[in-house]
Each structure stands twice: as structure tokens, then as C-alpha cells.
């Protein structure tokens, strides 16, 4: 779902990260001040004491503003388990 900053911080405090791996990283720059990054993230973690392992498809948009890169959008979606 959509979270505000406090919700995100509260959720992060419930996570114990065991390992993560980033793969399939691709960067597209539609102009000199914008970067669109897509990648897969495989995680082993617990959330609120429950195992929550999986692979996520992720994407972020970064924009250079005032000489600094700022993350302006991020989305991730957990891949469905193989059947």
C-alpha cells in the first residue's frame, strides 16, 4: 500500500534482514536529470517475527534537483511463488 514517512519507519523497525541480493539492474535516463532504475531484490527476512522471504520486482525514479539526486518514486511487487 501507500505509506507516509512515519508508516515506513514503523514498518522498517519490525524487519530483521538476514540477506538480500540485487540483480537485473537496469538504468534508463530519458534526460540528463532523470534516472529510472529497475531491478530484482531477493530477500531473506522476518517481519514482525514472521518469515517473509521472496523476490521483488522493483523500480525507482530519481531526479536531479538543485544539483542533488533525489528519489521521487519507488515501487516494488513480490513475485508470486512458483507452483
C-alpha positions as CSV (number, residue, x, y, z in Angstrom):
1,X,0.0,0.0,0.0
2,X,0.9,3.7,0.0
3,X,2.8,4.7,3.2
4,X,3.8,8.1,4.6
5,X,7.2,8.5,6.1
6,X,6.2,7.6,9.7
7,X,4.4,4.4,8.5
8,X,7.6,3.4,6.5
9,X,9.8,4.0,9.6
10,X,7.4,2.0,11.8
11,X,7.4,-0.9,9.3
12,X,11.2,-0.9,9.0
13,X,11.5,-1.3,12.8
14,X,9.7,-4.6,12.5
15,X,12.1,-6.1,9.9
16,X,15.2,-8.2,10.6
17,X,17.1,-8.6,7.4
18,X,19.1,-11.8,7.1
19,X,20.3,-11.3,3.5
20,X,19.5,-9.5,0.2
21,X,20.7,-9.7,-3.4
22,X,20.1,-7.1,-6.1
23,X,20.1,-8.4,-9.7
24,X,19.0,-7.5,-13.2
25,X,19.7,-3.8,-12.6
26,X,18.9,-1.5,-15.5
27,X,19.1,2.3,-15.6
28,X,17.4,4.4,-18.2
29,X,17.9,8.1,-18.5
30,X,15.2,9.9,-20.5
31,X,17.1,13.1,-19.9
32,X,20.3,14.3,-18.1
33,X,18.4,15.0,-14.9
34,X,16.2,11.8,-14.6
35,X,17.1,8.2,-14.0
36,X,14.6,5.3,-14.0
37,X,16.1,2.2,-12.2
38,X,14.6,-1.3,-12.4
39,X,15.9,-4.4,-10.6
40,X,15.1,-7.6,-8.7
41,X,15.7,-7.9,-5.0
42,X,15.8,-11.3,-3.4
43,X,15.4,-11.1,0.4
44,X,15.6,-13.3,3.4
45,X,14.0,-11.6,6.4
46,X,11.5,-11.6,9.2
47,X,8.7,-9.0,9.6
48,X,7.0,-8.8,12.9
49,X,8.6,-12.1,13.9
50,X,7.3,-14.0,10.8
51,X,9.4,-15.2,7.9
52,X,8.9,-13.1,4.8
53,X,11.4,-14.3,2.1
54,X,10.9,-13.7,-1.6
55,X,11.9,-11.9,-4.8
56,X,10.6,-8.5,-5.5
57,X,10.4,-6.6,-8.8
58,X,11.4,-3.0,-8.0
59,X,11.5,0.3,-9.7
60,X,12.6,3.8,-8.7
61,X,12.6,7.2,-10.3
62,X,15.4,9.7,-9.4
63,X,15.5,13.3,-10.4
64,X,18.5,15.8,-10.1
65,X,17.2,18.9,-8.4
66,X,19.3,21.7,-7.1
67,X,22.5,19.8,-8.0
68,X,21.4,16.7,-5.9
69,X,19.8,13.4,-6.8
70,X,16.6,12.8,-5.0
71,X,14.4,9.7,-5.0
72,X,10.9,10.8,-6.1
73,X,9.1,7.5,-6.6
74,X,9.6,3.8,-5.6
75,X,7.5,0.7,-6.2
76,X,8.0,-3.0,-5.5
77,X,5.9,-6.0,-6.0
78,X,6.6,-9.5,-4.7
79,X,6.8,-12.2,-7.3
80,X,4.2,-15.0,-7.0
81,X,5.6,-18.2,-5.6
82,X,6.3,-20.9,-8.2
83,X,3.6,-23.6,-8.4
